Amino acid sequence: MKELICPNCGKPFRVDEADYASILNQVKGAEFEAEVKRRLAELHQQHAVEEKLRLADADRKYQNELFQKDKVLHDKDSEIARLKSQLSSMDDRKKLEINEALSGKDQEIAQLKAAVGQGKNELQIALLQEQQKTKDALQIKDAEIARLKADAQLEKSRTDLQQKSIREDYENRLKLAQEQVDYYKDLKTRMSTKMVGETLEAHCSTLFNGEMRPLFPNAYFEKDNDASAGSKGDFIFRDYVDGTEYISIMFEMKNEMDGTATKHKNEDFFKKLDADRQAKGCEYAVLVSLLEPDSELYNGGIVDVSYRYPKMYVIRPQFFKSMITLLVNAAKNSVEYKRELALARSQSVDVTNFENQLTAFKEAFGRNYRLASEKFKTAIEEIDKSILHLQKIKDALIGSENNLRLANDKADNLSIKKLTRGNPTMQAKFEEARRD
């Protein structure tokens, strides 16, 4: 809306863009016609002055030539008078010579008169030529004026046509907006509160997939079904360039029945929408709302509420496509910066991961070394114990071997005679066995 000051009463009044453009074109058209008339008047006046100057200059030249020729004739007449005054004192021969001289002078005078007449004719011819040139110049100027008038009329016709086209486009858009308002009002009178909200979501989803999907073939636009953080939005939009995400938007759709007892305001949902945006890692937050239908603020177009929450906007459904297009075009200018930032972050993350991995390796290696050292010490102690135990076993085995050797020696020295010594009964039995 433009604010203008009335030149009569001095009070300000507001006009929309179409009326302002119409007034501006009318003023420009009137100024253009006035400028054309002024330029035509200046051209006519300038031509008249130039014509007067040319005529005055030609007349001055002619008068100067006449003056010079009259002076010559006057000098000749004086000479003739002087010669005539001398005739009386001259003889016939002198008179004859004088007559001859007079005859020559008469011829010269006739020649001069003829030259003067020829000069007059040349002057008249020059004047006629100048008049013809002036006439031709006037015809050229008239043709230029006619062409300017035709161009002005054509420009006026084109301006009128543009104004008519703008007016028709504005009326069509106004009619379409009114039809959408009537459509939503009719929906709200026929649906429950839950159905009204779901219909707004379905409208935005259908609008994107039907009209905007070809413009963003790689974009992600789906319902937010992740409520793990305790809350979720309605839709999430993300788009990518060469695999790099350059824009993300969290959408929330809000509507309610006209007959609802408790009327909600748009700002009632700002805090939740901002929390959902941060929880899902989105850059922008957009509230698509039919709440507060009589608010001039929200009915005016796209409303920036970043003064309340960062990168948050409130729009009516008819601005859904414009909002996405506006944010996408703005974000595409920063794709290269985001790519460099992502690369720097990935490099920083790589360095951090390397340092973390190195620290983890050092800690794991130290822990394993400590455990291995403890177990190695335990193993050495067990080996020492085993060696001591084996030494005892070895000593016992050696002792057993000595006893076995002694036993074997005793067994080798054992005989029947030794066994029966001092035992007559056993001696008699062995003697009997040998005989048998």
FIVEX-689371 format. One line per 4 residues: number of its first residue (from 1); for each residue x, y, z of C-alpha. Coordinates in steps of 0.1 Angstrom, whole numbers. Example, Ala and Ser with C-alpha at 12.3 -4.5 7.8 and 13.67 -1.06 7.14 Angstrom:
residues 2
1) 123:-45:78 ~ 137:-11:71 $
END
This chain:
residues 436
1) 0:0:0 ~ 12:35:-9 ~ 4:66:12 ~ -3:99:-7 $
5) -11:134:5 ~ -43:151:-9 ~ -32:185:-25 ~ -66:201:-15 $
9) -72:191:21 ~ -36:180:30 ~ -48:147:45 ~ -30:114:38 $
13) -48:85:22 ~ -37:50:11 ~ -40:34:-23 ~ -30:-1:-35 $
17) -3:-9:-60 ~ -27:-10:-90 ~ -44:24:-83 ~ -10:39:-76 $
21) 3:27:-110 ~ -28:40:-127 ~ -24:75:-111 ~ 13:75:-120 $
25) 6:66:-156 ~ -21:93:-159 ~ 3:119:-145 ~ 31:107:-168 $
29) 7:108:-199 ~ -4:144:-191 ~ 31:155:-185 ~ 42:139:-218 $
33) 15:156:-238 ~ 23:190:-222 ~ 60:184:-229 ~ 52:177:-266 $
37) 31:208:-269 ~ 58:229:-253 ~ 85:215:-275 ~ 64:221:-306 $
41) 58:258:-296 ~ 96:262:-290 ~ 104:247:-324 ~ 79:270:-342 $
45) 92:300:-323 ~ 128:291:-330 ~ 121:286:-367 ~ 104:320:-369 $
49) 133:337:-352 ~ 158:319:-375 ~ 137:329:-406 ~ 136:366:-395 $
53) 173:365:-390 ~ 180:350:-425 ~ 157:375:-442 ~ 172:404:-423 $
57) 207:393:-432 ~ 198:389:-469 ~ 181:423:-470 ~ 212:439:-453 $
61) 235:423:-479 ~ 212:436:-507 ~ 211:471:-493 ~ 249:471:-489 $
65) 254:460:-525 ~ 229:487:-537 ~ 248:513:-516 ~ 281:503:-531 $
69) 267:504:-567 ~ 250:537:-560 ~ 283:551:-547 ~ 300:539:-579 $
73) 272:556:-600 ~ 275:587:-580 ~ 313:588:-585 ~ 308:583:-622 $
77) 282:611:-624 ~ 306:634:-606 ~ 333:624:-630 ~ 309:631:-660 $
81) 300:665:-645 ~ 336:673:-641 ~ 344:663:-676 ~ 314:683:-690 $
85) 327:714:-672 ~ 359:710:-691 ~ 343:707:-725 ~ 338:744:-729 $
89) 376:750:-727 ~ 386:722:-751 ~ 387:721:-788 ~ 367:698:-810 $
93) 394:671:-807 ~ 391:672:-770 ~ 353:673:-773 ~ 355:642:-795 $
97) 378:625:-771 ~ 354:635:-743 ~ 325:622:-763 ~ 343:590:-768 $
101) 351:588:-731 ~ 315:597:-724 ~ 304:569:-747 ~ 327:545:-729 $
105) 314:557:-696 ~ 278:552:-708 ~ 287:517:-718 ~ 303:512:-684 $
109) 272:527:-667 ~ 250:504:-687 ~ 271:474:-678 ~ 270:485:-641 $
113) 232:489:-643 ~ 230:454:-659 ~ 252:441:-632 ~ 229:457:-606 $
117) 199:441:-622 ~ 216:407:-623 ~ 225:412:-586 ~ 189:418:-579 $
121) 179:387:-598 ~ 204:366:-579 ~ 192:380:-546 ~ 156:372:-555 $
125) 167:336:-565 ~ 186:333:-532 ~ 156:345:-513 ~ 134:320:-531 $
129) 159:292:-523 ~ 159:302:-487 ~ 121:303:-486 ~ 120:268:-502 $
133) 146:255:-476 ~ 125:270:-449 ~ 93:254:-463 ~ 111:221:-465 $
137) 124:224:-429 ~ 88:232:-418 ~ 75:201:-436 ~ 102:180:-419 $
141) 93:195:-385 ~ 56:189:-392 ~ 63:153:-401 ~ 84:149:-369 $
145) 56:165:-349 ~ 31:141:-365 ~ 54:112:-357 ~ 57:123:-321 $
149) 20:126:-318 ~ 15:91:-332 ~ 42:77:-308 ~ 25:95:-280 $
153) -9:81:-290 ~ 6:46:-294 ~ 23:49:-260 ~ -9:60:-244 $
157) -28:31:-260 ~ -1:7:-248 ~ -3:22:-213 ~ -41:19:-213 $
161) -38:-17:-225 ~ -12:-25:-197 ~ -34:-8:-171 ~ -64:-28:-184 $
165) -43:-60:-182 ~ -31:-52:-147 ~ -66:-43:-136 ~ -80:-76:-151 $
169) -51:-96:-135 ~ -57:-79:-101 ~ -95:-86:-104 ~ -88:-122:-113 $
173) -64:-127:-84 ~ -89:-110:-61 ~ -117:-132:-74 ~ -95:-163:-69 $
177) -85:-152:-34 ~ -122:-146:-26 ~ -131:-180:-40 ~ -104:-196:-18 $
181) -117:-178:12 ~ -152:-188:5 ~ -140:-224:-1 ~ -123:-225:33 $
185) -152:-209:50 ~ -175:-235:34 ~ -152:-263:45 ~ -150:-250:81 $
189) -188:-249:82 ~ -191:-285:71 ~ -162:-302:89 ~ -152:-310:124 $
193) -122:-292:140 ~ -99:-322:133 ~ -111:-325:97 ~ -104:-288:91 $
197) -68:-291:102 ~ -62:-323:82 ~ -78:-307:51 ~ -53:-278:53 $
201) -24:-302:55 ~ -38:-322:26 ~ -42:-290:6 ~ -6:-280:11 $
205) 6:-316:4 ~ -14:-318:-28 ~ -3:-283:-39 ~ 34:-292:-35 $
209) 33:-326:-51 ~ 11:-315:-79 ~ 26:-281:-89 ~ 60:-277:-71 $
213) 75:-313:-73 ~ 87:-307:-109 ~ 106:-276:-97 ~ 123:-295:-69 $
217) 128:-331:-81 ~ 154:-339:-54 ~ 135:-323:-26 ~ 122:-341:5 $
221) 86:-331:16 ~ 70:-355:40 ~ 50:-355:72 ~ 69:-353:104 $
225) 61:-386:121 ~ 90:-386:146 ~ 76:-377:180 ~ 106:-392:200 $
229) 114:-357:213 ~ 79:-354:228 ~ 65:-332:199 ~ 64:-331:161 $
233) 55:-307:134 ~ 33:-313:103 ~ 57:-313:73 ~ 95:-311:67 $
237) 109:-297:35 ~ 146:-303:26 ~ 164:-298:-7 ~ 199:-307:-19 $
241) 225:-296:-45 ~ 251:-322:-53 ~ 242:-341:-22 ~ 246:-311:0 $
245) 215:-299:19 ~ 212:-261:14 ~ 177:-255:29 ~ 153:-271:54 $
249) 119:-258:65 ~ 96:-271:94 ~ 59:-265:85 ~ 30:-263:109 $
253) -6:-260:96 ~ -32:-245:119 ~ -69:-239:114 ~ -101:-241:135 $
257) -139:-239:132 ~ -156:-206:131 ~ -179:-218:159 ~ -151:-229:182 $
261) -156:-214:216 ~ -119:-208:224 ~ -102:-189:196 ~ -65:-196:192 $
265) -39:-170:180 ~ -10:-176:158 ~ 15:-167:185 ~ 1:-195:207 $
269) 20:-220:184 ~ 53:-201:180 ~ 72:-217:209 ~ 62:-253:199 $
273) 71:-246:162 ~ 105:-233:172 ~ 112:-263:195 ~ 102:-287:166 $
277) 124:-268:142 ~ 154:-271:165 ~ 147:-308:174 ~ 146:-318:137 $
281) 176:-296:127 ~ 156:-273:103 ~ 169:-239:93 ~ 135:-222:89 $
285) 100:-224:106 ~ 68:-215:87 ~ 33:-214:102 ~ 6:-219:75 $
289) -24:-205:93 ~ -61:-196:88 ~ -63:-184:124 ~ -72:-147:132 $
293) -90:-143:98 ~ -98:-106:104 ~ -61:-96:112 ~ -48:-71:87 $
297) -12:-81:97 ~ -16:-117:87 ~ -39:-110:57 ~ -13:-87:42 $
301) 11:-114:30 ~ 42:-130:44 ~ 48:-120:80 ~ 83:-122:95 $
305) 82:-129:132 ~ 119:-134:136 ~ 118:-108:163 ~ 101:-135:185 $
309) 118:-166:172 ~ 147:-169:147 ~ 139:-175:111 ~ 101:-179:116 $
313) 73:-168:93 ~ 35:-168:93 ~ 16:-171:60 ~ -18:-178:46 $
317) -23:-209:24 ~ -23:-189:-8 ~ 14:-179:-1 ~ 26:-214:4 $
321) 43:-217:-30 ~ 57:-182:-28 ~ 72:-188:6 ~ 91:-219:-5 $
325) 102:-203:-37 ~ 114:-172:-19 ~ 134:-191:7 ~ 149:-215:-19 $
329) 161:-187:-41 ~ 176:-169:-11 ~ 193:-201:1 ~ 207:-211:-33 $
333) 230:-181:-31 ~ 246:-195:0 ~ 251:-231:-13 ~ 288:-227:-20 $
337) 293:-212:15 ~ 274:-240:31 ~ 294:-265:11 ~ 327:-250:23 $
341) 314:-248:58 ~ 304:-285:57 ~ 338:-294:43 ~ 355:-274:71 $
345) 333:-290:96 ~ 340:-325:82 ~ 377:-317:83 ~ 374:-305:118 $
349) 353:-336:127 ~ 380:-358:110 ~ 407:-342:131 ~ 386:-345:162 $
353) 378:-381:154 ~ 415:-388:148 ~ 424:-373:181 ~ 396:-392:198 $
357) 406:-424:182 ~ 443:-418:191 ~ 433:-411:227 ~ 411:-441:228 $
361) 439:-462:213 ~ 463:-449:239 ~ 439:-456:267 ~ 430:-491:254 $
365) 467:-499:248 ~ 476:-487:283 ~ 448:-507:298 ~ 457:-538:278 $
369) 494:-533:287 ~ 485:-530:323 ~ 463:-562:322 ~ 490:-581:302 $
373) 517:-570:326 ~ 496:-581:356 ~ 489:-615:339 ~ 525:-618:329 $
377) 535:-613:365 ~ 509:-638:376 ~ 522:-663:350 ~ 558:-658:362 $
381) 547:-664:398 ~ 527:-695:388 ~ 557:-707:367 ~ 580:-702:398 $
385) 555:-721:418 ~ 553:-748:392 ~ 591:-749:391 ~ 593:-753:429 $
389) 566:-779:428 ~ 583:-797:399 ~ 616:-795:418 ~ 599:-812:448 $
393) 585:-838:424 ~ 620:-842:409 ~ 635:-847:443 ~ 608:-871:452 $
397) 613:-890:419 ~ 651:-890:425 ~ 645:-904:460 ~ 621:-930:446 $
401) 647:-939:420 ~ 674:-944:447 ~ 650:-966:467 ~ 641:-985:436 $
405) 678:-990:427 ~ 685:-1002:462 ~ 655:-1025:460 ~ 666:-1037:427 $
409) 701:-1044:441 ~ 686:-1062:469 ~ 664:-1081:445 ~ 694:-1090:424 $
413) 712:-1103:455 ~ 682:-1123:467 ~ 685:-1162:463 ~ 666:-1193:475 $
417) 695:-1202:497 ~ 694:-1167:514 ~ 657:-1170:518 ~ 658:-1205:533 $
421) 687:-1198:555 ~ 678:-1206:590 ~ 644:-1221:578 ~ 648:-1260:576 $
425) 612:-1264:566 ~ 615:-1241:535 ~ 648:-1257:526 ~ 632:-1292:526 $
429) 603:-1280:504 ~ 627:-1264:478 ~ 648:-1296:478 ~ 617:-1317:473 $
433) 606:-1293:444 ~ 639:-1295:427 ~ 638:-1333:428 ~ 604:-1335:414 $
END
